[in-house]
């Protein structure tokens, strides 16, 4: 499955669509322990605004996104290990 993220434009850019600015995006990362099949049961995670977000890999961009603080994300990882 290819990660899908939207491009993010700097809040300092003007609203004009042709303004000069740089856009970037944060990609989703899938666990190396998940199967190679696109329908394997797994979550994807990314760091966003100093916190973490997780989603269901099977649902892709239709998945709800859950925001987790750093301590909560570390607890999730230690519980899953």
C-alpha positions, 0 to 999 in steps of 0.5 A, spaced: 500 500 500 502 506 498 502 511 503 497 517 502 498 524 505 496 531 503 501 536 501 502 542 507 503 549 505 506 554 510 502 558 514 506 564 512 504 563 504 499 568 501 493 565 499 494 566 492 495 559 488 501 561 485 505 564 491 512 562 492 513 557 497 515 550 499 510 544 501 512 538 504 508 532 507 509 527 512 508 520 510 505 514 514 510 508 516 507 501 516 510 496 521 516 492 518 513 486 522 506 487 518 505 482 512 507 484 505 500 483 503 496 489 502 490 487 506 494 485 512 492 487 519 496 493 521 496 500 523 500 505 520 503 511 524 506 518 523 509 524 527 505 530 526 506 536 530 510 533 535 505 528 537 503 521 533 498 519 529 495 512 527 490 509 522 488 502 520 492 500 514 487 496 511 482 503 510 488 507 508 485 514 507 478 512 509 481 510 516 479 514 522 486 518 525 487 517 532 492 522 535 496 520 541 501 524 545 508 521 545 507 517 552 501 514 549 504 512 543 510 509 547 505 505 551 502 502 545 508 500 542 511 497 548 504 493 549 504 491 542 511 488 542 
